[in-house]
Amino acid sequence: MNDLLAHYGPFLLRGFGMTVLCWLLGTVGGMALGLAIALIQRYSIAPVRWVLRIYIEAIRGTPFLAQLFLLYYGGPMFGLRLDPIPAGLLGLSVYSSPYFAEIFRSAFGAVPIGQIEAARAIGMSEPSIVRRILLPLGLVSALPAMVNFSIVLTKETVILSIITVPELMYQVQRMSAETFRYVEANLALALFFWGLVELISRLGRRFETRITKHLIERT
Amino acid sequence: MVRASSVEIRKVNKFYGPFHALKDIDMSIAPGKVTCLIGPSGSGKSTLLRCVNFLEEYNSGEVLIDGELIGYETAGGKKMSSRRLREMRRTIGMVFQQFNLWPHMTALQNVAEGLIRVRGMAKSEAEARAADALEKVGLGDRMSNHPSRLSGGQQQRVAIARAIAMEPRLMLFDEPTSALDPELVGEVLSVMKALAAEGMTMVVVTHEMGFAAHVADKVAFMEQGELVAMDEPANILHHPEDPRIQSFLRTYHERNSF
C-alpha cells in the first residue's frame, strides 16, 4: 500500500491539480458565457432570443460526453483543431453555459421591477441600470444556484479523461490499468472530489453570508 | 422657490389588451400646483400618474411637460429616443408606494446614485448634495444605514430625498403612504407638505383625504378609467355633486369611523 502511494501519489496529486484547474477555468468560462446569454436574451430582439433558446436546448439536451467527442474529434473536420486541455476547457464552458444562463435569467427576473423603474424614473440609462442595479442584486440571488451547479460541474470534469486531459480520472485509470487496484484508485478519486466539493460549498456559504448582510430585512 | 413644470394631459387613452384603463383623460396642472388623484382602486389613478413620466406607455393622446410631448416624437407618431426620454425624466421625480430603494446601497448611496450616473457629478460633490437632501427630509443621522435598517417612513423619506436631489420641477407620488404603518404616515406627509410649500408641482395618488383637503390645490376623482371630476378640494371632498364621488366618500368615512 505504501509503495502504491509513494509511486502513484504524485500522479494523483498532479491529476487533482489539473482537475481543479479545468473545473475552475471551465466554470468561470461557463459563467461568463451564461451571463452574456442571459443579458442578450433580456435586451435583444425576438429572432436573437430564439437562436439562443435553440442553443440552450441543444446543449442541455445532449450528453457532455457526446459534445466533447464532437468537439475534439469532429472539430478538425471544420478546421477547429484543439489540444486536449483547451478542448476540454472550451467543452466545459459551452456545456455549462446554458445552465448558468438559466440561473441568471431567473435571478434577473427576481429583481423587483420597482427597483428598476426607480432607476428609470431618475433617468438612468439601461447599461447603468444593468451594472448598478440588475447585476449586483441578480448575482446575489443567483449565488446559491451558482454554487450548486459549480459543484455538479466538479464531477463532470472526469469526462475530460476521454480526450486524454491528464486530470484525476485519467491518472486513476492509468493506475488501475497498471496495478489492477481499481478499488483503491477510485476510492482515492472519491476522497479527492469529496474534499473539493466540501471546500467549495463552505466557501460559497461564507461568501453568501457576507454579501447578503445588507439585504435581509430586520424589523 | 423651485422652478416648477406644468403638466398638460390631452385625450389620453391606455389599453391593456382589451381592457380600457384610461378613457380620454384631459387634465391641466399649472406650475407649482398640487393635484391629488383619488378614487377606488383599479380606477386608473396610478396608471395615469405613470403615463406622466412614461413608465407606462399611453396608446393615444398627449402628455405634455412644460409644453413638450413625453414618450412620442409627435402625437400618435413613433416613440421618442430613449436618450431624449431619459433627459425628460431627469426633471421629473417619482416616489413609489413600495419605496423601491436599492437594498445594496446605503441611504446616502441611494440618493447620490442618480447624481453620479445621470447628472455626471463627481462622487464627493454628489455625496455632499445627497447629504443635503437627506438633511432636508430629517435623515441626516441615518445616511450610512442600508434600507433594511430603516423604518418604512424613513425609507420613504430617503426615496423622496433621492428624487429631490435631482432637482426636479415636477414630483409624482404613487400612493406614497399606503404601505406605511399608520403611525409613520405623518412624517412622510409633512415632508411632502414642505415640498408643496416650496412651490413644487406635485401630482399625488393618495388615499389620505386629509392631505388632499389641506394641501391640494385641485382634487381629481377617477373611476373606471374616467376622470369624473377635477375641482377645488372642498367641492370634491365636502359637497360633491356626482353620486359616484358621494358613494366613494361614504365608503371611506364608514371605514375610517369607529
Contacts between the chains, C-beta under 8 A, distances in Angstrom:
chain1	res1	chain2	res2	distance
A	112	B	98	7.7
A	112	B	100	7.2
A	114	B	96	5.7
A	114	B	98	5.2
A	114	B	100	4.0
A	115	B	100	5.2
A	115	B	101	7.7
A	115	B	102	5.8
A	115	B	103	7.8
A	117	B	55	5.6
A	117	B	96	7.3
A	117	B	100	6.8
A	118	B	94	7.5
A	118	B	96	6.5
A	118	B	100	3.9
A	118	B	101	7.6
A	118	B	102	7.4
A	118	B	159	7.6
A	118	B	162	7.7
A	119	B	102	7.8
A	119	B	113	8.0
A	120	B	55	6.5
A	120	B	89	7.1
A	121	B	53	5.9
A	121	B	55	6.3
A	121	B	89	6.1
A	121	B	92	7.3
A	121	B	93	7.6
A	121	B	94	4.0
A	121	B	163	8.0
A	122	B	89	6.8
A	122	B	90	7.1
A	122	B	93	7.5
A	122	B	94	7.8
A	122	B	113	8.0
A	122	B	114	4.0
A	122	B	118	5.9
A	122	B	162	7.1
A	122	B	163	7.2
A	122	B	166	5.7
A	123	B	86	4.3
A	123	B	87	7.0
A	123	B	89	4.2
A	123	B	90	4.1
A	123	B	114	7.2
A	123	B	118	4.6
A	123	B	166	7.7
A	124	B	86	7.5
A	124	B	113	7.8
A	124	B	114	6.7
A	124	B	117	5.3
A	124	B	118	5.8
A	125	B	82	7.6
A	125	B	86	6.3
A	125	B	117	7.6
A	126	B	82	7.4
A	128	B	117	4.7
A	128	B	118	8.0
A	132	B	102	7.9
A	132	B	113	6.7
A	132	B	117	6.6
A	133	B	102	6.0
A	136	B	104	5.0
A	137	B	102	7.6
A	137	B	103	7.2
A	137	B	104	6.3
A	140	B	104	7.4
A	214	B	103	6.5
A	214	B	104	6.2
A	214	B	146	4.1
A	214	B	148	5.9
A	215	B	103	5.0
A	215	B	104	6.6
A	215	B	148	6.7
A	216	B	148	6.1
A	217	B	148	5.2
A	218	B	148	5.8
A	218	B	149	6.5
